Amino acid sequence: MANKLISEIPLPKSIANVFSARNISTAKDALTLTEFELMELLDVGLTEVRSALSQISEIVAPPYQTALSLMEQRFQNEHLGGHFPTGLKGLDAALCGGIPFGVLTELVGPAGIGKTQFCLKLSLLASLPTNYGGLDGRVIYIDVESKFSSRRLLEIGLRSFPEIFQMKEMAQEMAGRILVLRPTSLAEFTQSLEQIKVSLLQKQVKMLVIDSMAALVSGEHEQGARRQQTLSWHISFIKSLAEFSRIPVVVTNQVRSRNHEDASRYSFQVQSRDGAIGTTMQYDSHLVAALGIQWAHAVTTRLVLEAKSGERFIKVAKSPISPPLAFPFHITSSGILLLSDDGKEVMGPEINAIHCQGHNEIINFGMEGLH
């Protein structure tokens, strides 16, 4: 709206002619100047300048909206926004329907905890016909670590939807809807992003999965500010893909060891009863999500997958619409299943902690194994 032409704004003809004569052709040209600069440039009085600016601002500024009107728009455009059910009843209820459309959803956790299992199930669900709760479309699956397993995908499908996957032709059609890309470097991934944007429209893509973003970045030799600058560009582009296509975008992230800077930077400190702040050695969890604070701000929903006391949990660690809840789960032949649909509310810094107790497959950031 800032580029709206002055000639298209119903200003008094006399003042509109003066704007035109002084080469002030757009609303942006007028609004970037002060009142006194416009008085001098247009050779008119303060009253005329303020009246013109008021009219221009009223035309180009977005109108105010109430919470009620925004809610009504959301219901009217549910097919453009909304949520995609994961099939995990309790988690879907907590997220008001499932994985949100048009934003980034992150799955973060240690190696072997079930992130790829979750991604495979989501990809399968998205490919299903709508009468089975699917999106009836294609999925682009960016398999950075070559962990995508078509055999495991079909096993999940056969166990979850035998009426579809027992028929060979239907099974082949569903599996054929999942398009797997395997970039070997961040540069190769970058080159393919524009192609992905076109594919989102041309190939009826209904979901994008990146497994994992951290592996792409960790394989590069750039360090410090240069790496963050590179990551910043990719964050912006992936967010724009989500907003542009209005589809669920799911990205997995690895974990790394926590250091003393993280304790203050990410508020992982623990306050004791006497008010003292504990050190990192006093706190149970020694892991944090990789990729840093910039990435953490970019994701709208963060689901933490962890293991504690020999039991696995999915935690809703970040969501604009859900309370901080934890759900116990296990992995079966049909994929991830919740042990209870009643989430347990998690208080304080514990919601951001990532545990691996009783889970021995954790290895250093950048070397994640099967997950």
Secondary structure, 3 states (H helix, E strand, C coil): CCCCEHHHCCCCHHHHHHHHHCCCCEHHHHHCCCHHHHHHHHCCCHHHHHHHHHHHHHHHCCCCCCHHHHHHHHHHCCCCCCEECCCCHHHHHHCCCCEECCCEEEEECCCCCCHHHHHHHHHHHHHCCHHHCCCCCEEEEEECCCCCCHHHHHHHHHHHCHHHHCCHHHHHHHHHCEEEECCCCHHHHHHHHHHHHHHHHHCCEEEEEEECHHHHHHCCCCCHHHHHHHHHHHHHHHHHHHHHHCCCEEEEECEEECCHHHHHHCCCCCECCCCCECCHHHCCCCEEECCHHHHHHHCCEEEEEEEECCEEEEEEEECCCCCCEEEEEEEECCEEEECCCCCEECCHHHHCCECECCCCCCCCCCCCCCC
